[in-house]
């Protein structure tokens, strides 16, 4: 079971880093509303540029901590729960702007994975 949790930590951590560092300015089918970039997505949600930076800082930091928790297990639950809170916000924002349910799938999936990581 320990190896499964470690694999989930790597998957979630790298996926969050990918979205926020590599896919930041790229269109994906998961973007909220009609957004082509992450900044446009935040605008579609009615959130400010500053909020995008704040959320991005916390998501990147918590993703790195989740990966570091492989070697420092004390970080695992706080990092996973912090990401779960932020991912809950992502799901809510998709519903707020009436996105098709499929667009919230990645956030909902990673939310569930974070809860598994935190409590198993």
Secondary structure, DSSP 8 states (H G I E B T S, - for coil): -HHHHHHHHHHHHHHHHIIIIISTTS--TTSSTT-SSHHHHHHHTT--HHHHHHHHHHHHHHHHHHHHTTT-THHHHHHHHHHHHHHHHHHHHHHHTT--GGGGHHHHHHHHHHHHHHH-
